[in-house]
């Protein structure tokens, strides 16, 4: 049975209304100007205030972050999980500031003082410079897209970044401008397969964010031991295109506007390989990166919400902090059911 199209909420209709778009655009431009003209320190100072406010006035996001941490990092004490959740709100707003600061800090060749690592003679840069069809896999951790500037500036390649447009459109325009300043060719899409196939045919290196919640019908793998669905539609195409994969991450250096490359991992797969092995290898890399800097991951996304038949709801009873027995009960429903 075909799914019924989703009805737009009042907020979505309001944002899409032409007069509202004009007002939002003007307000956003004013905010960006006032936020970024004094420089990164000023922008990040306001980001911390916005994060604190959001923590208190948006309980749904707060509860989602805490539930994700209760499920994914149960070995950490409650107080530590609470600290990580609160810090992740700061890094979410820092990422917004990163995009808004791009014209001031990275345009016209500037930006070198903000990025550490990945020199021109690194294996990762040489790999990108080969000019063959490939994927660079990243996630909502730190800000990988800032790091693409350091790849593109050496002139080896112009990365193609596949990204979904964000709302409102005024914000999307600012983010697109930042991505172009970082040196990327941006392709907006709502699906991935055709864009992936075209890029591979053109021998392009494609940067994508691969996360959980691929939808109820997507393939299943675990994330920190919790079965969930993954965005894996790129994997079969990657094998057909040569199986060249790089796993990359960039972390923010504390609570300031500075970035450091983490060691990349370059992999090669044969055409006969299991497509989900790419996902598993990436999952292992991502989990290791997150364990080192868990506060830089976007925990407020409902990453584990997919509901295969018989699966328990990871976000049931959101007002309650889950303990070990509730986590085990959820895992039992997901492990005992066919993927």
Beta strands, then each sheet from edge to edge (+ up, - down):
strand 1: 115-116
strand 2: 134-138
strand 3: 160-163
strand 4: 185-188
strand 5: 205-209
strand 6: 220-223
strand 7: 226-229
strand 8: 244-247
strand 9: 250-252
strand 10: 259-261
strand 11: 265-268
sheet 1: 1+ 10+ 9-
sheet 2: 4+ 3+ 5+ 2+ 8+ 11-
sheet 3: 6+ 7-
end
